[in-house]
Amino acid sequence: MKPITREGLSLIFDADDTLWASNVHFRDAEREFAGTLRNAGIAADVADVRAAVRRFELDIIRTHGYGRGPYVLALHRALDMLAETPATAQRLRPAIDELGARFVNRECEVFPGVDETLAVLATRHRLLVFTKGQRDEQIRKLDRSGLAGHFSRVEVTPEKDHAAYDGLVARAGLDRAVTFMIGNSPRSDINPALKAGLGAVFIPHPETWEHEHAEIDRLESRLIELENFLQLLEVF
């Protein structure tokens, strides 16, 4: 791992599953949802439940964006499809509402070493957050995390594609030659950042949502792959 010794870089951080745990909460909510259906006598195996939730989740993302609130809406739509009768769905609605409220308000645990690493990096470089989802939800999670003070700029965007990175570069006045995107998602963090002419640091996480998986161009010269967040101090 070759360190980048130049000071005054701009380091852009993803939030969910880079700074704190997030997707595991979606998986837990899905399992609890499936258990609620089973307890109500609805004959749907885990694969059927997952397929139904995914179908509606992706549909809702197109109209409502990413986030926990839209995911709860997907659970309700999956309930309507899987329940044997409208009356059964209506009877289970309060349980899903309760599940959804706990899910939306669940604390996101900051990963070990993140706070300490950001504190050091902030003395050397400009730090930004660039994440997608519901703005109020993401800002609330950042505030709860205690990490907000490390960042000079925070942006929440509906999608993180090539055009979104170009927009961030323009708004924040970034120099692409000395800017790196750091995250766990090949689809949203790594590939579009590289395409936009930024450097990218891939820190994989085992709970990354399958929708965020993609092939990475590992021959790209500005790609750095690390095993954990703490190793950022060895590079930057």
Secondary structure, DSSP 8 states (H G I E B T S, - for coil): ------SS-EEEE--BTTTB--HHHHHHHHHHHHHHHHHTT----HHHHHHHHHHHHHHHHHHH-SSHHHHHHHHHHHHHHHSSSHHHHHHHHHHHHHHHHHHHT----B-TTHHHHHHHHHHHSEEEEEEES-HHHHHHHHHHHT-GGG-SEEEEES--SHHHHHHHHHHHT--GGGEEEEES-IIIIIHHHHHTT-EEEE---TT--GGG-----TT-TTEEE-SSGGGHHHH-
